[in-house]
Each structure stands twice: as structure tokens, then as C-alpha cells.
Amino acid sequence: MSRKPPTFDQVCEKAKQLPCSPMLLPRLISVLSKEDSSAHELEEIIMIDPALASSTLRLANSAFFASASPVDSLSEAILRLGQREIYRLAALSLTGRWMSVDVDGYRWEPGDFCRHSLCRAIAAEHLAEIRHLADPSTAYTAGLTCTVGKLALAFACTDWFADIRGHQTARNCTWLEAERAILGYDYTQTGARLLKDWRFPPTLVAAAEFQLAPHTSPEELRPLLATLHAAQYLATAMGAGVSEEGFLFSIDGEFLTEWGFTSDVLDEALPVVLERAFSVLHDRLTTGAVKF
């Protein structure tokens, strides 16, 4: 009897057993998307997660934000930081812990998955700022979360990666095609399913699903998908956290050019993204575990 890989449903269910899944983030996105959201509503969500609450207070009292008097309450910290900083902190804290789980499969070095995801998020945010095709916060979140399916497969399908690797080498195909051939599904489908189950906004679910085939996405989502696809190119060009499958995908250059992401635009963006990534990761940009 030939062995069979886990079913798609089995993989998704097993992935939900990973610690620190970012299920709190959709609630935060929902509150921040309201024009009349209050600091009290944010406080009610942040206080659920002790580590996030501590990070919020620590950032509010950092040298960059601190005023004459220290902040000792969440409500004061939220008012000092403002919604944008709160959101970036929460997105990084909640997804970073999940992405730092030690799993095998893609031959990641410690911190690679988190490092690459963060570089992609920073690139997406910057490209959104300069091209105005997507909301920078949405682009940032899409960059952080669009490859969560990789972590799920690494956690649930470790025993099948040798087969995937062998198929890719023998057929000289993309890594995504190899996953589909061996497993019957791939990390983009898995990530989209997980984000949907965690009640992430449909835009972010679609970003996970169509990230490597943006031209097939619904027309209204293509500005965000173009931004994310360009960000993937930049993050890969930087090399930070890129593992064995990282270069085995196809960039849709025609699609990127259609949306204004020419080689000149991307060349100018690369040093800015690199500087921003270094300001966050410092000596962890190229190696070492990443913890937030």
C-alpha cells in the first residue's frame, strides 16, 4: 500500500495547533478600520495578550517616544503611540511569535521565515507609499502573512519534502508546481485557508492565494497584488531569509510593468527597503533567530 500525504483539511487542522497563532490580529484590524475607533477599544484587545501589552508599554517609554513623564498605563501608551504605530507593533508581535516556531521542511536556518516575511512586509509598505496603489498598512500586513501556508506545510508535511524536492529537481519546475504534484495542494492555498478560518479580511486571504499569480486575481485586488508581488521580488533580491525554495518561483514582469513597477522603480526602492529592514533587524538581518 503506497503512502499518501495528509489531506488538505488535515494539514490546515494540524497547523492550528501551532502556538501563538495570530488570531487576535483580525480583531485589531476590524477596530482600526472604523473611523470612530477609540483608544479604549484598542486597549480591550491589547490587554488580552500580555506580551503585546508589555511591548506596547515598552515602546511608549522608549527613547524615541518618551516625553518628560513615563507612561504606566495601556491607555496612555496607546494615545502616545497613535494607531499606526500600535498596528505595526501588534502585527509584528502577533505574527512574529508564530513565525518563529522551529519547524523543519524548507531547510530554513533559525529565523529565516520570520526574517524574509518581515523584509517582504517592509518592502510592500514602502512600495505602497511611493506608488499609492494600496494602503500601506494593508500592504505591510499582506507581506507579513501571505506565506503562512509555508509554515503550515513545514509543520504538517515534513516527511514529504524530500519527495517535493526530488520532483522539483527532476522536472525543473517551480517549487509551487512540485508541491501540487506531490501533495495535491500548495502553500498559497493552505495559507489562504488558514487566514480565512482565522477571520482575516478577504483582501488578505486573497493576497495569500494569488501572491504568485497576481494576473489571475480579481481585478479590484490587482493593485495590492502588484504591490505585494513587487515586494516579493525585492525581498528575494535582498537575500535575507531566502531558503531553498525562495528563488524557485516565477516573477510576472509584464504584470509588474503594467502597474508601474519598472526596473528603475524597484532599483530605487531596494536601498530604502534594505535600510528600513536593517533598522528593525540590525545584525539579525542575515542570520540568527528573530524574536519580538
Buried (B, 14 or more C-beta within 10 A) or exposed (E): EEEEBBEBEEBBBBBEEBEBBBBBBBBBBBBBEEEEBEBEBBBEBBEEBEEBBEBBBEBBBEEEBEEEEEBEEBBBBBBBBEBEBBBBBBBBBBBBBBBBBEBEBBEBEBBBBBBBBBBBBBBBBBBBBBBEBBBBBBBBBBBBBBBBBBBBBBBBBEEBBEBBBEBBEEEEBBBBBBBBBBBEBBBBBBBBBBBBBBEBBEBBBBBBBBBBBBEEBEEEBBBBBBBBBBBBBBBBBBEBBBBBBBEBBEEBEEBBEEBBBEEEBBEEBBEBBBEBBBEBBEEBBBEBEBEB
